[in-house]
Amino acid sequence: MKRAVIVALVAFAVPAFAADQVVTVSFDSIAAIPSKSGEKLDPTLFAFGPAVPGGEDDVGHASSNAFGKSKEEACRWALLGTFLKFQAKAKASGKKVVGVRTYAGEKGESSNGNCVCLAGGIVVRSTIKGSYK
C-alpha cells in the first residue's frame, strides 16, 4: 500500500515539474471572452509596442490554474484578469495603455496581435508591462 501511494504521488508530481513551455495567444482571443462577471476588454484602450517614455509605467502579473484547460485557454484567462485591471485604471484616469508588452520568463512580445505566457504542468503565468498616457 505504501509503495502504491508513493507511485501515485510521483505520477502527479512529474507534470508539475515539467519544463515550462512558451504559449502564444492573440490579444483578440483574450478580448473576445467575457470575465466571470461579464466584463469584456475594450481593445481601443490598448496599444502594443515598445516601452513609451513619459508615461506612468505599470506592471501586472498574471497566473491561472491550468488544470482541466488547454495551455492556450489557461493563458487567455490569466491575461484577461490582468488586462482588465489595466483597463480599469486607464478608464479611471481617462488614459490609454500604451507600449503594452507581455513576458513569459525572458521572452517578451510586443506585437499588436500576440501575448505570451509560460505554461508549466499546473500553472500558467505571464507578466504584462505598459504605460498610461
C-alpha positions in Angstrom: 0.0 0.0 0.0 2.8 2.4 0.9 4.5 1.8 -2.4 1.2 2.5 -4.3 0.9 5.8 -2.5 4.5 6.8 -3.4 4.0 5.8 -7.1 0.8 7.9 -7.2 2.5 10.9 -5.7 5.4 10.7 -8.1 3.0 10.3 -11.1 1.1 13.5 -10.1 4.3 15.4 -9.3 6.1 14.8 -12.6 3.9 17.1 -14.7 4.1 19.8 -12.1 7.9 19.9 -12.6 7.8 19.5 -16.3 9.7 22.1 -18.3 7.8 25.4 -18.9 6.6 26.0 -22.4 6.0 29.4 -24.0 2.4 29.7 -25.2 1.3 32.5 -27.6 -2.3 33.6 -27.9 -3.8 36.5 -29.8 -5.0 39.6 -28.0 -8.2 39.4 -30.0 -8.9 35.9 -28.5 -8.5 37.4 -25.0 -10.7 40.4 -25.8 -13.4 38.0 -27.2 -14.1 36.3 -23.8 -16.0 37.9 -21.0 -14.7 37.7 -17.5 -16.8 35.6 -15.0 -18.6 38.9 -14.0 -19.4 39.5 -17.7 -16.9 42.3 -18.2 -15.0 42.5 -21.6 -11.9 44.2 -22.7 -12.1 47.3 -24.9 -9.3 46.8 -27.4 -9.3 50.5 -28.3 -7.7 51.2 -24.9 -4.6 49.2 -25.6 -1.6 49.8 -27.9 1.1 47.2 -28.2 4.7 48.2 -28.8 8.0 49.1 -27.2 8.1 51.0 -23.9 6.9 54.6 -24.2 8.9 57.2 -22.4 7.0 59.8 -20.4 4.1 57.6 -19.3 3.1 56.2 -16.0 4.6 52.7 -16.0 2.8 49.7 -14.6 3.5 46.0 -14.3 0.9 43.3 -13.8 1.4 39.6 -13.2 -1.0 37.0 -14.5 -1.4 33.4 -13.5 -4.1 30.8 -13.9 -4.6 27.2 -12.9 -4.2 25.1 -16.0 -5.9 22.0 -14.5 -8.6 20.8 -16.9 -7.8 23.5 -19.5 -5.6 23.7 -22.5 -2.5 25.8 -22.1 -3.9 28.4 -24.5 -7.2 28.6 -22.6 -5.4 29.0 -19.3 -3.2 31.7 -20.8 -6.2 33.6 -22.1 -7.8 33.5 -18.6 -4.7 34.6 -16.8 -4.1 37.5 -19.1 -7.8 38.6 -19.2 -7.8 39.3 -15.4 -4.6 41.4 -15.6 -5.7 43.3 -18.7 -9.0 44.1 -17.0 -7.0 45.7 -14.1 -5.1 47.8 -16.6 -8.3 48.8 -18.3 -10.0 49.9 -15.1 -7.1 52.1 -14.2 -6.9 53.5 -17.7 -10.6 54.3 -17.7 -10.4 55.9 -14.2 -7.6 58.2 -15.3 -9.0 58.9 -18.8 -5.9 57.5 -20.5 -4.9 54.6 -22.7 -2.5 51.8 -22.0 0.4 52.2 -24.5 3.7 50.3 -25.0 2.0 47.1 -24.0 4.3 44.1 -23.7 3.8 40.6 -22.4 6.6 38.4 -21.0 6.9 34.7 -20.4 10.1 34.5 -18.4 12.8 36.2 -20.5 10.8 36.0 -23.8 8.9 39.2 -24.5 6.2 40.0 -27.0 5.1 43.5 -28.1 3.4 42.8 -31.5 -0.1 44.1 -32.0 -1.7 40.7 -32.0 0.2 38.4 -29.7 0.6 37.8 -26.0 2.8 35.2 -24.4 2.6 33.0 -21.2 4.8 30.5 -19.6 2.9 27.2 -19.1 4.0 24.7 -16.6 2.3 21.4 -15.7 -0.2 23.1 -13.4 0.1 26.9 -13.6 0.3 29.3 -16.5 1.9 32.7 -15.8 2.8 35.9 -17.6 3.9 39.5 -16.9 2.3 42.5 -18.6 4.0 45.9 -18.8 2.6 49.1 -20.1 2.2 52.8 -19.6 -0.8 55.1 -19.1 -0.8 58.0 -21.4 
